[in-house]
Each structure stands twice: as structure tokens, then as C-alpha cells.
């Protein structure tokens, strides 16, 4: 995945529409493929990382749920609406994608700031250069193929907020999915001797060795050797 740009509209500290072009080898800038963003505390560096996460998955790690720029929110009157928008351009597997998410905010008759559910749209360009829209029912799957949500914290790495890796969700399944190893992993599990529902487990459950002392003795010896093998491997 190569990120090309991110565009924000009234997202937290970012007032109005702000766009950041990101250096990328896909743009022919082989010697300029790193973008460094500097800023003082509260300037919006963490907010920028959270904007990526929100655009992809509709989630953030902010303590406050409202994402609308505070200046815009304080000037709103009952019946008025404002939108938070984030758009990301990227290239994945040689396909150019645009992920766009928006959320509408409004002031209730009691003067409270409320919001509607966020809406997301994903488009991509085919080999002929035609722009196609991903169906709503396939958007989540498409985004997770680009970057699994379980891995997002390690790509959009926020040193101020991320905790111990051991406290995070198990990312092994996400890594296997990203590398296309899920099918192989499921096959290995299905053949594992320790799984009751596996091929080997079902075979052993169905195999009738009652009354055959030689088979029973052989099975006991096999289990004993297997235990010894596991201890030696440890």
C-alpha cells in the first residue's frame, strides 16, 4: 500500500479543507519517498493519524466522540448542519483507490450537538482507467484486504496512545490474511492431531480398536512418544 494524499474537512483541529500530498515512489519520486510532518504539541499530528484510521474503519481513539472542528461547532445554530470529511488516495496491488468518509453533525432544538452515522465510499480505477465504485456490502472486506483493522495501529503508529503489544488483539490472523496464508493456516489446523474436529481427530474418533490389545498398546506408546517429542522441542 502506497499512500498518495489525505484530504480533511473540519476534522478536529483542521479547519476548512486541508490536503497533504505524501511522497511516494509511485509518483516517480524514488529519492523522495518519505514524508515528515513536524508540529508542536496539540498542533494535530496525532489527529492526522486518527484521521487515517477513521477514514478506513470509522473509528478513532479519541476520548471525545465528536470529530467536528470546535470553532465550527460553537457557531452552529439549531437546524444547521456541518460535515466532517476525510478522503485518502492510495495505491494497492497496482490499483488506485480513493476512500472517502463523511459524517454529518447538527444542532438539536435543545442546542445539543448531535451526529448521524458516518458514510463511506470506496472507488478504484480499473486497467482501462475507468472509475468504479465498490458496492456497500463489499467495502469493509475491500478495506481489510488493503489493511486489516487489527494491523492498523502498527501502521498508523501513535506512540502517545498505543499500549503494550501484548494487550492488543491477536494480529497473527490479520498478518496471515494480508499475506494470503489463511487457507494454508486453516488446512494445517484441519490436519492437526490435537483438534477434535480435524481430519486426524475425526479419524481417531471413528476408528474402532476395541478388543485389539496390540493396537491399544501401540496407541499408548505413540501418545507417550508424542509427549516426549513435544517436551524435547520445547
C-alpha positions as CSV (number, residue, x, y, z in Angstrom):
1,X,0.0,0.0,0.0
2,X,1.3,3.4,-1.0
3,X,-0.5,6.5,0.4
4,X,-0.7,9.3,-2.1
5,X,-2.6,12.0,-0.2
6,X,-5.1,12.7,2.6
7,X,-7.7,15.5,2.5
8,X,-9.5,16.6,5.6
9,X,-12.5,18.9,6.1
10,X,-13.3,20.3,9.6
11,X,-11.7,17.3,11.2
12,X,-10.9,18.3,14.8
13,X,-8.1,21.0,14.6
14,X,-8.2,21.1,10.8
15,X,-10.5,24.0,9.8
16,X,-11.9,24.0,6.3
17,X,-10.4,21.8,3.7
18,X,-6.8,20.8,4.1
19,X,-4.8,18.5,1.9
20,X,-1.4,16.8,2.4
21,X,0.4,15.3,-0.6
22,X,2.5,12.3,0.5
23,X,5.8,11.5,-1.2
24,X,5.7,8.1,-2.8
25,X,7.8,6.1,-5.3
26,X,4.6,5.6,-7.2
27,X,4.7,9.2,-8.2
28,X,8.2,8.8,-9.7
29,X,9.9,10.3,-6.7
30,X,12.3,7.4,-6.0
31,X,14.6,9.7,-4.0
32,X,11.7,11.3,-2.1
33,X,9.6,8.5,-0.6
34,X,9.3,9.7,3.0
35,X,7.1,12.5,4.2
36,X,8.0,14.1,7.6
37,X,5.4,16.2,9.4
38,X,6.5,18.4,12.2
39,X,4.4,20.2,14.7
40,X,4.2,21.3,18.3
41,X,2.1,19.6,20.9
42,X,-1.7,19.9,20.1
43,X,-0.9,21.0,16.5
44,X,-2.6,18.0,15.1
45,X,0.0,15.2,14.5
46,X,-2.0,12.6,16.4
47,X,-5.2,13.9,14.9
48,X,-3.8,13.3,11.4
49,X,-3.0,9.6,12.3
50,X,-6.5,9.2,13.7
51,X,-8.0,10.7,10.5
52,X,-6.4,7.8,8.6
53,X,-7.9,5.3,11.0
54,X,-11.3,7.0,10.9
55,X,-11.4,7.1,7.2
56,X,-10.6,3.5,6.9
57,X,-12.7,2.0,9.7
58,X,-15.0,4.7,11.1
59,X,-13.2,4.6,14.5
60,X,-10.8,6.7,16.5
61,X,-9.1,6.5,19.8
62,X,-10.2,10.0,21.0
63,X,-11.8,10.3,24.4
64,X,-14.4,12.6,22.9
65,X,-16.5,11.2,20.1
66,X,-17.2,14.4,18.4
67,X,-14.9,15.0,15.4
68,X,-16.3,18.3,14.2
69,X,-14.0,21.3,14.4
70,X,-14.8,23.0,17.7
71,X,-14.9,26.5,16.1
72,X,-17.5,25.3,13.6
73,X,-19.5,23.6,16.3
74,X,-19.7,26.6,18.5
75,X,-21.0,28.8,15.7
76,X,-23.8,26.4,14.7
77,X,-27.4,27.2,15.4
78,X,-30.4,24.8,15.8
79,X,-31.3,23.3,12.4
80,X,-27.9,24.0,10.9
81,X,-25.6,21.1,9.8
82,X,-21.9,20.7,9.1
83,X,-19.9,17.8,7.7
84,X,-16.7,16.2,8.7
85,X,-14.9,14.6,5.7
86,X,-11.7,12.7,5.2
87,X,-10.5,11.4,1.8
88,X,-7.5,9.2,1.2
89,X,-5.9,8.3,-2.1
90,X,-3.7,5.2,-2.2
91,X,-2.3,2.5,-4.5
92,X,-2.6,-1.1,-3.5
93,X,-1.7,-4.1,-5.7
94,X,-1.2,-1.7,-8.6
95,X,-4.8,-0.4,-8.3
96,X,-5.5,3.2,-7.4
97,X,-8.2,3.6,-4.7
98,X,-9.9,6.5,-3.1
99,X,-11.5,6.0,0.3
100,X,-14.0,8.8,1.3
101,X,-15.8,9.0,4.6
102,X,-18.1,11.8,5.9
103,X,-20.2,12.4,9.0
104,X,-23.0,15.0,9.4
105,X,-23.4,17.0,12.6
106,X,-26.4,19.1,13.6
107,X,-27.7,21.1,16.5
108,X,-30.9,19.9,18.1
109,X,-33.7,22.1,19.3
110,X,-32.3,22.0,22.7
111,X,-28.9,23.3,21.5
112,X,-27.1,19.9,21.7
113,X,-24.5,18.9,19.1
114,X,-25.5,15.5,17.6
115,X,-24.3,13.4,14.7
116,X,-25.5,11.0,12.2
117,X,-23.8,7.7,11.3
118,X,-20.7,8.1,9.1
119,X,-21.0,7.2,5.5
120,X,-18.1,5.6,3.5
121,X,-17.4,5.2,-0.2
122,X,-14.6,3.4,-2.0
123,X,-13.8,3.8,-5.6
124,X,-11.0,2.4,-7.8
125,X,-9.6,2.7,-11.3
126,X,-9.6,-0.4,-13.5
127,X,-6.9,-1.1,-16.1
128,X,-8.8,1.0,-18.7
129,X,-8.7,4.0,-16.4
130,X,-12.4,3.8,-15.7
131,X,-13.5,4.7,-12.1
132,X,-15.6,2.0,-10.4
133,X,-17.5,2.1,-7.1
134,X,-17.2,-0.7,-4.6
135,X,-20.6,-2.0,-3.5
136,X,-21.5,-1.1,0.0
137,X,-21.7,-4.7,1.1
138,X,-18.1,-5.2,0.0
139,X,-16.5,-2.0,1.3
140,X,-15.4,-3.5,4.7
141,X,-13.8,-6.5,3.0
142,X,-12.1,-4.4,0.4
143,X,-10.6,-2.1,3.1
144,X,-9.4,-5.0,5.2
145,X,-7.8,-6.6,2.1
146,X,-5.8,-3.3,1.8
147,X,-5.0,-3.0,5.5
148,X,-6.6,-5.3,8.1
149,X,-8.0,-3.4,11.0
150,X,-6.1,-5.4,13.6
151,X,-2.8,-4.2,12.0
152,X,-3.8,-0.5,11.6
153,X,-2.3,0.6,15.0
154,X,1.1,-0.7,13.8
155,X,0.9,1.1,10.5
156,X,-0.6,4.4,11.9
157,X,1.7,4.1,14.9
158,X,0.8,6.6,17.7
159,X,3.4,6.5,20.4
160,X,1.3,8.6,22.7
161,X,-1.7,6.3,22.7
162,X,-0.6,2.7,21.8
163,X,-0.1,0.4,24.8
164,X,1.6,-2.9,25.2
165,X,1.6,-5.1,22.2
166,X,0.6,-8.0,24.5
167,X,-2.6,-6.1,25.4
168,X,-3.7,-5.7,21.8
169,X,-5.8,-8.1,19.7
170,X,-4.0,-11.1,18.3
171,X,-2.6,-9.8,15.0
172,X,-1.4,-13.2,13.7
173,X,-4.7,-13.8,11.8
174,X,-4.5,-10.4,10.2
175,X,-0.9,-11.0,9.1
176,X,-1.8,-14.3,7.6
177,X,-4.8,-12.7,5.8
178,X,-2.6,-9.9,4.5
179,X,0.0,-12.4,3.2
180,X,-2.6,-14.8,1.7
181,X,-1.8,-17.6,4.1
182,X,-5.3,-18.0,5.7
183,X,-6.2,-21.0,3.5
184,X,-2.9,-22.7,4.3
185,X,-3.3,-22.0,8.0
186,X,-6.8,-23.4,8.0
187,X,-5.5,-26.5,6.2
188,X,-2.8,-27.0,8.8
189,X,-5.3,-26.7,11.6
190,X,-7.7,-29.2,9.9
191,X,-4.9,-31.7,9.8
192,X,-3.6,-31.0,13.4
193,X,-3.7,-34.1,15.6
194,X,-4.8,-32.1,18.6
195,X,-8.0,-30.7,17.1
196,X,-11.1,-33.0,17.7
197,X,-12.8,-31.6,14.6
198,X,-9.7,-32.1,12.4
199,X,-9.2,-34.8,9.8
200,X,-6.9,-36.7,12.2
201,X,-9.1,-36.1,15.2
202,X,-12.2,-37.4,13.4
203,X,-10.3,-40.5,12.1
204,X,-9.2,-41.4,15.6
205,X,-12.7,-40.9,16.9
206,X,-14.2,-43.1,14.3
207,X,-11.5,-45.8,14.4
208,X,-12.8,-48.8,16.4
209,X,-9.9,-50.5,18.2
210,X,-11.9,-52.1,21.0
211,X,-10.8,-55.6,21.8
212,X,-7.5,-55.3,19.9
213,X,-4.8,-55.2,22.7
214,X,-1.9,-54.8,20.2
215,X,-3.5,-51.6,18.7
216,X,-4.3,-50.2,22.1
217,X,-0.7,-50.8,23.3
218,X,0.6,-49.2,20.1
219,X,-1.6,-46.2,20.6
220,X,-0.4,-45.7,24.2
221,X,3.2,-45.9,23.0
222,X,2.5,-43.4,20.2
223,X,1.0,-40.9,22.6
224,X,3.9,-41.4,25.0
225,X,6.4,-40.7,22.2
226,X,4.4,-37.7,21.0
227,X,4.5,-36.2,24.5
228,X,8.3,-36.9,24.7
229,X,8.8,-35.2,21.3
230,X,6.9,-32.1,22.4
231,X,8.9,-31.8,25.6
232,X,12.2,-32.2,23.6
233,X,11.0,-29.5,21.1
234,X,10.2,-27.1,24.0
